[in-house]
Amino acid sequence: MPQKILLYCDPGIDDSLAIIYALLNPELELVGIVTSYGNVDQEQATQNVAYLLELGGKKDIVLIGGAKTPLSGEFTPYYPEIHGEEGLGPINPPDTIKGELLNFDAIFKLIEEYGEELIIVDVGRSTSLAISFNLAGAETMNAIKGFYLMGGAFLTPGNVTAGAEANFYGDPIAAGIVMEKVKNGVLYPLNVTKEAIITPEMIDDIISEENNPYQSLIKEIFDYYFEAYQKLIPGIEGSPLHDVMTLFAVTTPQAFKYVEKEVNVGLDEGNLRGVSIADFRPRPDEKGNKVTIALEVNAEEFAKNFVKVMSSPIANEE
């Protein structure tokens, strides 16, 4: 049986490729998607998800309206130079495609329905997940099988500031709430996701045969993303697909090496904003909740799996 997934995201090119990966992976079953602000605003994120589901004929997947701003209510900058004005690089989703957006309590109905069969994967800002914990309480939220979370950076550079990763930096208050309350939580920080490099040659392999309705879209949005990354990191051979790696981990946890640590998130508006902090000393001073942190990955296994899945027909078709 495929693993049931409730996905929190903010598409964005990386998130969009993660959704496509989930739809094409026979080991995963998306039962719902929570769309939030992040790479684009919440309304655009919702339209992008609806467009991807329409392309794949997957209109039965529940769409849930997530957060529109961080918990602080502050202004959120978007990144059109990386994701394009509408979040899908050069692609403009048709205005005619509108997903039916359910209220936030649909999250709790899915948790009640699936319980320990369900994994929540959050690859965006932590705001919507933190709100979920605040509204339903930790006991209800932690009744599921577990959480796979993309965020943070440990003893390695950040990608927004010298020390902070984008998801934690975008809403450090929410990230701190999640780190404090989540049980059975596994965190996939930049330590491993920066190794999720996909090259143009891999994309060419994916599109060499026409197997699914996403292949031309994959090529167009990847090329846009890769061009952006070449400007950010001169000499890079491909683009890191942080969010896809987090979904890959659901079915392939053995590709990673982990530690368990208490994680705190810096709230200061200076250099510590969004910085993920854990105690790596031989005798750590830890008194709070612990999460599992992935620190190493077999990147070759990820790349092979990505090409195989993205070259496949849509999973679980009737």
C-alpha positions in Angstrom: 0.0 0.0 0.0 1.3 3.5 -0.8 2.1 5.8 2.0 -0.6 8.4 2.5 0.7 12.0 2.6 -0.7 15.3 3.6 1.6 17.9 2.0 2.1 21.4 3.2 3.8 23.5 0.5 4.1 26.9 -1.3 4.7 26.2 -5.0 7.3 27.5 -6.3 9.3 25.4 -8.7 10.9 23.1 -6.2 7.5 22.5 -4.5 5.9 21.9 -7.9 8.4 19.3 -8.8 7.8 17.7 -5.4 4.1 17.5 -6.1 4.7 16.0 -9.5 7.2 13.5 -7.9 4.5 12.5 -5.4 1.9 12.1 -8.2 4.2 9.9 -10.2 5.5 7.8 -7.3 3.6 4.6 -6.8 4.8 4.4 -3.2 3.1 7.7 -2.3 -0.5 8.7 -2.2 -1.3 12.4 -1.8 -4.6 12.7 0.1 -4.4 16.5 0.6 -2.3 19.6 0.0 -2.2 22.6 2.2 -1.3 25.7 0.1 0.5 28.6 1.9 2.5 31.8 1.1 6.2 31.4 0.7 7.8 31.3 -2.7 4.6 33.1 -4.0 1.5 34.4 -2.3 -1.1 31.9 -1.0 -3.6 32.5 -3.8 -1.0 31.9 -6.5 0.3 28.8 -4.7 -3.3 27.4 -4.7 -3.7 28.1 -8.4 -0.4 26.4 -9.2 -1.4 23.3 -7.3 -4.8 23.2 -9.0 -3.1 23.5 -12.4 -0.7 20.6 -11.6 -3.6 18.4 -10.4 -5.7 19.3 -13.5 -2.8 18.2 -15.7 -2.6 14.9 -14.0 -6.4 14.3 -13.8 -6.1 14.2 -10.0 -9.0 16.4 -9.0 -9.9 14.1 -6.0 -7.0 15.3 -3.9 -8.2 17.7 -1.2 -7.0 21.3 -1.4 -6.8 23.2 1.9 -6.2 26.9 2.3 -3.2 27.6 4.5 -1.5 30.7 5.9 -1.2 33.9 4.0 1.4 35.6 6.2 3.9 34.7 8.9 2.7 34.5 12.5 4.4 37.9 13.1 2.2 39.4 10.4 5.2 41.0 8.8 5.7 41.7 5.0 6.9 38.6 3.1 9.3 39.0 0.2 8.9 36.6 -2.7 11.6 35.3 -5.1 10.5 35.8 -8.8 14.2 35.7 -9.9 14.2 32.1 -8.8 10.6 30.9 -9.2 9.2 33.3 -11.8 6.4 35.9 -11.3 3.8 33.2 -10.8 5.9 30.5 -9.2 6.3 28.1 -12.2 9.2 29.8 -14.0 8.1 30.7 -17.5 4.7 29.0 -17.2 1.5 31.0 -16.5 -1.2 28.7 -15.3 -4.6 29.4 -16.9 -6.9 31.7 -14.8 -9.7 29.3 -15.7 -8.3 26.6 -13.4 -9.5 27.2 -9.8 -9.2 24.6 -7.1 -12.0 24.1 -4.6 -10.3 25.3 -1.4 -11.5 23.7 1.8 -11.3 25.4 5.2 -8.4 24.8 7.6 -10.4 22.2 9.7 -10.2 19.8 6.8 -6.6 19.1 8.0 -8.0 17.7 11.3 -10.7 15.7 9.5 -7.9 14.0 7.4 -6.0 13.2 10.6 -9.1 11.7 12.2 -9.8 9.7 9.1 -6.3 8.2 8.5 -4.6 8.4 11.9 -1.4 6.4 12.0 -1.7 5.7 8.2 -0.8 9.4 7.6 2.5 11.2 7.3 2.6 15.0 7.1 5.3 16.4 4.9 6.0 20.2 5.2 8.3 21.6 2.6 7.4 25.3 3.0 7.3 27.9 5.7 6.3 26.4 9.1 3.4 28.8 9.6 0.5 26.6 8.6 1.8 23.6 10.5 2.3 25.7 13.6 -1.2 27.0 13.3 -2.4 23.4 13.0 -0.7 22.6 16.3 -2.1 25.7 18.0 -5.7 25.0 16.9 -5.9 21.2 17.3 -3.3 20.7 20.1 -0.2 18.6 20.1 -2.0 15.4 21.1 -4.3 15.5 18.0 -1.5 16.4 15.6 0.9 13.8 16.9 -1.7 11.0 16.5 -0.3 10.4 13.0 2.6 8.2 11.9 5.1 11.1 11.7 6.3 14.4 10.2 8.9 14.9 7.5 10.0 18.6 7.6 12.3 20.5 5.2 14.1 23.3 7.1 17.2 24.5 9.0 20.9 24.2 8.5 23.3 22.7 11.1 27.1 23.6 11.1 26.7 24.5 7.4 25.9 27.8 5.7 22.4 29.1 5.3 20.8 30.0 1.9 19.1 33.3 3.0 21.6 34.6 5.5 25.0 33.2 6.6 23.3 31.0 9.1 19.6 30.7 8.2 17.7 28.5 5.7 14.7 30.0 3.9 11.8 28.1 5.6 13.0 28.8 9.1 14.0 32.4 8.3 10.6 33.1 6.7 8.7 32.4 10.0 11.1 31.6 12.8 8.3 31.8 15.4 6.4 29.1 13.6 9.5 26.9 13.1 10.2 27.2 16.8 6.6 26.1 17.7 6.9 23.0 15.4 10.3 22.0 16.8 8.9 22.3 20.3 5.7 20.3 19.8 6.3 17.7 17.1 6.7 14.1 18.0 8.1 11.5 15.5 9.5 14.5 13.6 12.3 14.1 11.1 14.0 17.3 9.8 15.7 17.5 6.5 18.0 20.5 6.6 20.3 22.1 4.0 23.0 19.6 5.2 21.3 17.0 3.0 19.0 18.9 0.7 21.8 20.9 -0.8 23.1 17.5 -2.1 19.8 16.9 -4.0 21.4 18.1 -7.3 19.6 17.3 -10.5 21.4 18.1 -13.7 20.2 19.1 -17.2 21.4 15.6 -18.4 19.1 13.9 -15.9 16.2 16.0 -17.2 17.0 15.0 -20.7 16.8 11.4 -19.7 13.4 12.0 -18.1 11.9 13.5 -21.2 13.5 11.1 -23.7 10.3 9.1 -23.8 6.8 10.5 -23.4 5.3 8.7 -20.4 3.3 11.3 -18.5 1.7 14.7 -19.0 4.3 16.5 -16.9 7.4 16.0 -18.9 7.4 19.2 -21.0 6.5 21.2 -17.9 9.4 19.5 -15.9 11.8 20.6 -18.6 10.7 24.2 -18.8 10.5 24.9 -15.1 13.8 23.1 -14.4 15.6 25.1 -17.1 14.4 28.3 -15.5 15.4 27.1 -12.0 18.8 26.0 -13.2 19.5 29.3 -14.8 18.6 31.1 -11.6 21.0 28.8 -9.6 23.8 29.4 -12.0 23.6 33.1 -11.1 23.4 32.3 -7.4 26.2 29.7 -7.3 28.5 30.1 -10.3 29.8 26.8 -11.6 27.0 24.7 -10.1 26.3 21.6 -12.2 22.6 21.3 -11.5 19.8 22.6 -9.2 19.2 21.3 -5.6 15.6 20.0 -5.2 15.2 20.4 -1.5 11.5 19.6 -1.3 11.7 16.6 -3.6 14.4 15.0 -1.4 12.1 15.3 1.6 9.5 13.2 -0.1 12.2 10.8 -1.3 13.0 10.3 2.3 9.5 9.0 3.1 10.1 5.9 1.1 13.9 5.7 1.3 14.9 6.6 4.9 17.9 4.2 4.7 19.6 6.7 2.3 20.3 9.0 5.2 22.3 9.1 8.4 20.6 10.7 11.4 21.1 12.2 14.9 18.5 13.1 17.5 18.7 16.6 18.9 16.7 19.3 20.6 16.3 22.1 18.0 15.9 25.8 18.8 15.3 28.6 16.3 16.7 32.1 16.6 14.1 34.8 16.8 16.4 37.8 16.9 16.0 40.3 14.0 19.8 40.3 13.6 22.2 37.6 12.6 20.4 34.8 14.5 17.0 35.2 12.9 15.9 31.8 11.6 19.1 30.1 12.6 18.6 26.5 13.6 20.5 25.7 16.8 21.4 22.2 18.2 24.0 21.1 20.7 26.6 18.9 19.0 29.0 18.7 21.9 29.8 15.2 23.3 27.7 15.9 26.3 24.9 18.1 25.0 22.7 20.2 27.3 19.3 19.1 26.2 16.1 19.5 28.2 13.4 19.9 25.6 11.7 18.0 22.8 14.0 16.1 20.4 13.6 15.7 16.6 15.6 13.4 14.3 17.9 15.4 12.0 19.2 14.0 8.7 22.9 15.0 8.4 24.2 12.8 5.5 22.6 11.4 2.4 23.4 9.1 -0.5 22.9 11.7 -3.2 23.5 9.2 -6.0 20.6 7.1 -4.8 18.3 10.2 -4.7 19.3 11.2 -8.3 18.6 7.7 -9.7 15.3 7.5 -7.9 14.3 11.0 -9.2 14.9 10.1 -12.8 13.1 6.8 -12.5 10.0 8.3 -10.8 9.8 11.4 -13.1 10.0 9.1 -16.1 7.0 7.0 -14.9 3.3 7.1 -15.8 1.0 8.7 -13.2 0.9 6.5 -10.1 -2.2 4.7 -8.9 -4.3 5.4 -12.0 -7.6 3.6 -12.0 
